[in-house]
Amino acid sequence: MSNQIIYCSTQTARKDYKCDACKALLDYADFNELTFAEKRELVKAKRDNWEIKKGQAYIRAFMKDNNSTWTFRARPEIEQICQDQDMWID
């Protein structure tokens, strides 16, 4: 069974969070295929120490896989890069 999204929304961060999409992008992306605009978003994320900072908008998804559940948090622009790179399994 693949990951199942139970709930997904856009939130405003009340504290700093790690960006799960940043970690995935750093681990699996081919940076030679990124556009200049996408690389610029990566620079912004790196400047923030790969975190979602307090007050920033972020995507929050509650996920389920077999018997485990977790919350996925991501900067919207990094999430979009991951989608464009076909990093997520449908």
DOVEXGU-315994 format. One record per atom (N, C-alpha, C, O): y, x, z; residue in three letters; chain. Coordinates in steps of 0.2 Angstrom, whole numbers. Atoms other than C-alpha are relative to their C-alpha. Last residue first. Example, Ala and Ser with C-alpha at 12.3 -4.5 7.8 and 13.67 -1.06 7.14 Angstrom:
BEGIN
      v      u      w  residu  chaine
     -6     -4     -1     ser       A
     -5     68     36     ser       A
      5     -4      3     ser       A
     11     -1      4     ser       A
     -6      4      0     ala       A
    -22     62     39     ala       A
      6      4      0     ala       A
      5      9      3     ala       A
***
This chain:
BEGIN
      v      u      w  residu  chaine
     -1      7      0     asp       A
     44      5    -35     asp       A
     -5     -3      3     asp       A
     -5    -10      4     asp       A
      6      4      3     ile       A
     42     23    -30     ile       A
      2     -7      0     ile       A
      3    -10      5     ile       A
      3      6     -4     trp       A
     59     31    -27     trp       A
     -5     -3     -4     trp       A
     -5     -4    -10     trp       A
      3     -3     -5     met       A
     64     48    -35     met       A
     -4     -5      4     met       A
     -8     -3      8     met       A
      7      3      0     asp       A
     68     41    -52     asp       A
     -4      3      6     asp       A
    -10      5      5     asp       A
      5     -6      1     gln       A
     83     54    -54     gln       A
     -7     -3      1     gln       A
    -12      1      0     gln       A
     -1     -2      7     asp       A
     95     39    -56     asp       A
     -5      6     -2     asp       A
     -7      6     -7     asp       A
      3      5      4     gln       A
     88     31    -40     gln       A
      1      2     -7     gln       A
     -4      1    -11     gln       A
      8      0     -1     cys       A
     90     47    -30     cys       A
     -3     -5     -5     cys       A
     -8     -4     -8     cys       A
      3     -6      4     ile       A
    108     49    -37     ile       A
     -7      0      0     ile       A
    -11      1     -5     ile       A
     -1      1      8     gln       A
    112     31    -32     gln       A
     -3      6     -4     gln       A
     -6      5     -9     gln       A
      6      5      2     glu       A
    105     34    -14     glu       A
      0     -1     -8     glu       A
     -5     -2    -11     glu       A
      6     -4      0     ile       A
    117     49    -13     ile       A
     -6     -4     -2     ile       A
    -10     -2     -6     ile       A
      0     -4      6     glu       A
    132     38    -18     glu       A
     -6      5     -1     glu       A
     -8      6     -6     glu       A
      1      3      6     pro       A
    127     25     -5     pro       A
      0      4     -7     pro       A
     -4      3    -11     pro       A
     -6      1      3     arg       A
    125     37      9     arg       A
     -1     -3     -7     arg       A
     -5     -1    -10     arg       A
     -2     -4      6     ala       A
    108     33     16     ala       A
      7     -1     -2     ala       A
     10     -6     -1     ala       A
     -7      0      1     arg       A
     99     26     31     arg       A
      2      5     -5     arg       A
     -1     11     -6     arg       A
     -2     -5      5     phe       A
     80     22     31     phe       A
      8     -1      0     phe       A
     10     -7     -1     phe       A
     -6      1      3     thr       A
     74     13     47     thr       A
      2      5     -5     thr       A
      2     11     -3     thr       A
     -6     -5     -1     trp       A
     56     14     51     trp       A
      6     -3     -3     trp       A
      6     -7     -7     trp       A
     -7      2      2     thr       A
     40      4     52     thr       A
      5      5      2     thr       A
      4      9      6     thr       A
     -6     -3     -2     ser       A
     22      9     53     ser       A
      6     -3     -3     ser       A
      6     -5     -8     ser       A
     -1      2     -7     asn       A
      5      0     52     asn       A
      7      3      3     asn       A
      8      1      8     asn       A
      7      1     -4     asn       A
      3      0     33     asn       A
      2     -2      7     asn       A
      5     -8      7     asn       A
      5     -3      4     asp       A
     21      5     26     asp       A
     -6      0      5     asp       A
     -7      3     10     asp       A
      7      1     -3     lys       A
     36     -5     32     lys       A
     -5      3     -5     lys       A
     -5      2    -11     lys       A
      5     -1      5     met       A
     55     -2     29     met       A
     -7     -1      4     met       A
     -7      0     10     met       A
      5      0     -4     phe       A
     71     -8     37     phe       A
     -7      0     -4     phe       A
     -8     -5     -8     phe       A
      5      4      2     ala       A
     85     -3     25     ala       A
     -6      1      6     ala       A
     -7      6      8     ala       A
      5      0     -6     arg       A
    102      3     30     arg       A
     -6     -5     -3     arg       A
     -4    -10     -4     arg       A
      5      5      1     ile       A
    114      8     16     ile       A
     -5      1      6     ile       A
     -7      6      7     ile       A
      6     -3      2     tyr       A
    130     17     22     tyr       A
     -5     -6     -1     tyr       A
     -4    -11      1     tyr       A
      5      5      2     ala       A
    148     14     24     ala       A
     -6      4     -2     ala       A
     -6      9     -4     ala       A
      2      0      7     gln       A
    158     28     33     gln       A
     -5     -6     -1     gln       A
     -9     -8      3     gln       A
     -5      3      4     gly       A
    166     25     50     gly       A
     -1     -1     -8     gly       A
      2     -5    -11     gly       A
     -2      6     -3     lys       A
    156     37     60     lys       A
      6     -2     -5     lys       A
     10      1     -7     lys       A
     -5      0     -6     lys       A
    149     50     48     lys       A
      3     -6      2     lys       A
      3    -11     -1     lys       A
     -4      5      0     ile       A
    133     49     38     ile       A
      5      0      6     ile       A
      3     -1     11     ile       A
      0      6     -4     glu       A
    126     66     38     glu       A
      4     -6     -2     glu       A
      9     -5     -7     glu       A
      6      4      2     trp       A
    121     80     26     trp       A
     -1     -6      5     trp       A
     -6     -9      5     trp       A
      7     -2     -3     asn       A
    132     92     36     asn       A
     -5     -5     -2     asn       A
    -10     -6      3     asn       A
      1      4     -6     asp       A
    148     82     31     asp       A
     -7      2      3     asp       A
     -9     -2      8     asp       A
     -6     -1     -4     arg       A
    153     96     19     arg       A
     -1     -4      7     arg       A
      2     -2     12     arg       A
      2     -6     -3     lys       A
    135     95     12     lys       A
      6      2      5     lys       A
      5      4     10     lys       A
      5      1     -5     ala       A
    138     77      8     ala       A
     -1      6      4     ala       A
     -2      6     10     ala       A
     -3      4     -5     lys       A
    155     80     -1     lys       A
     -5     -1      6     lys       A
     -4      0     12     lys       A
     -5     -4     -3     val       A
    147     94    -11     val       A
      3     -3      6     val       A
      3     -1     12     val       A
      4     -5     -4     leu       A
    132     83    -16     leu       A
      5      4      5     leu       A
      3      6     10     leu       A
      2      4     -5     glu       A
    145     70    -22     glu       A
     -4      4      5     glu       A
     -4      3     11     glu       A
     -6      1     -4     arg       A
    153     83    -33     arg       A
     -2     -4      6     arg       A
      0     -2     12     arg       A
     -1     -6     -3     lys       A
    136     87    -40     lys       A
      6      0      5     lys       A
      5      3     11     lys       A
      5      0     -5     glu       A
    134     69    -45     glu       A
      0      7      5     glu       A
     -1      6     11     glu       A
     -2      4     -5     ala       A
    151     70    -54     ala       A
     -6     -1      6     ala       A
     -4     -1     12     ala       A
     -6     -3     -4     phe       A
    146     86    -63     phe       A
      2     -5      6     phe       A
      3     -3     12     phe       A
     -7     -1      4     thr       A
    130     78    -69     thr       A
      5      3      5     thr       A
      3      4     11     thr       A
     -6      4     -3     leu       A
    113     82    -61     leu       A
      6      1     -4     leu       A
      8      6     -7     leu       A
      0      6      4     glu       A
     98     88    -72     glu       A
      6     -5      3     glu       A
      7    -10      0     glu       A
     -2     -1      6     asn       A
     99    106    -66     asn       A
      2     -6     -4     asn       A
      5     -6     -9     asn       A
     -7      0      0     phe       A
     98    100    -48     phe       A
      3      2     -7     phe       A
      9      1     -8     phe       A
     -1     -6      4     asp       A
     80     95    -50     asp       A
      8      0     -1     asp       A
     11     -4     -5     asp       A
     -4      1      6     ala       A
     78     84    -35     ala       A
      0      7     -4     ala       A
     -1     12     -2     ala       A
      4      1      6     tyr       A
     63     85    -23     tyr       A
      4      0     -6     tyr       A
      2     -1    -12     tyr       A
      7     -2      1     asp       A
     68     92     -6     asp       A
     -3     -1     -7     asp       A
     -8      3     -9     asp       A
      0     -8     -1     leu       A
     87     92     -6     leu       A
     -8      2     -1     leu       A
     -9      7     -4     leu       A
     -3     -3      5     leu       A
     87     74    -13     leu       A
     -1      8      0     leu       A
     -3     11     -5     leu       A
      5      1      5     ala       A
     74     68      0     ala       A
      3      3     -7     ala       A
     -1      7    -10     ala       A
      6     -4     -1     lys       A
     85     75     14     lys       A
     -5      0     -6     lys       A
     -8      5     -9     lys       A
     -2     -7      1     cys       A
    101     68      7     cys       A
     -6      5      1     cys       A
     -7      9     -3     cys       A
      0     -1      7     ala       A
     92     51      5     ala       A
      2      7     -2     ala       A
      0     10     -6     ala       A
      7     -1      3     asp       A
     88     51     23     asp       A
      0      1     -7     asp       A
     -5      5     -9     asp       A
      1      3      7     cys       A
    106     54     28     cys       A
     -7      1     -2     cys       A
     -9      7     -4     cys       A
      3     -5      5     lys       A
    106     59     47     lys       A
      0     -5     -6     lys       A
     -2    -10     -6     lys       A
      7      1      1     tyr       A
    117     47     57     tyr       A
     -2      6     -5     tyr       A
      2      8     -9     tyr       A
      3     -4      6     asp       A
    134     49     65     asp       A
     -7     -1      0     asp       A
    -11     -1      5     asp       A
      1     -7     -2     lys       A
    141     34     75     lys       A
     -3      4     -5     lys       A
     -4      2    -11     lys       A
     -3     -1     -6     arg       A
    147     17     72     arg       A
     -1      6      4     arg       A
      2      8      9     arg       A
      3     -4     -5     ala       A
    142     18     54     ala       A
      5      0      6     ala       A
     11      1      6     ala       A
     -5     -5     -2     thr       A
    148      4     43     thr       A
     -2      3      6     thr       A
     -4      0     11     thr       A
     -3      0     -7     gln       A
    134     -6     36     gln       A
      6      5      0     gln       A
      6      9     -4     gln       A
     -5     -5     -1     thr       A
    127    -11     19     thr       A
      3      0      6     thr       A
      6     -6      8     thr       A
     -7      2     -1     ser       A
    111    -21     20     ser       A
      4      6      0     ser       A
      2     12      0     ser       A
     -4     -5      2     cys       A
     92    -20     17     cys       A
      7     -3      0     cys       A
      9     -9     -2     cys       A
     -7      2     -1     tyr       A
     78    -29     26     tyr       A
      4      5     -3     tyr       A
      3     11     -1     tyr       A
      0      6     -4     ile       A
     59    -29     25     ile       A
      7     -3      0     ile       A
      8     -9     -1     ile       A
     -7      1     -3     ile       A
     58    -16     11     ile       A
      0     -7      4     ile       A
     -1    -12      0     ile       A
     -3      7      1     gln       A
     40    -12      8     gln       A
      6     -1      4     gln       A
      7      1      9     gln       A
     -5      2     -5     asn       A
     33      6      6     asn       A
      3     -7     -2     asn       A
      3     -9     -8     asn       A
     -6     -4      0     ser       A
     17      7     -4     ser       A
      5     -3      5     ser       A
      4     -8      8     ser       A
     -6      4      0     met       A
      0      0      0     met       A
      6      4      0     met       A
      7      9      4     met       A
***
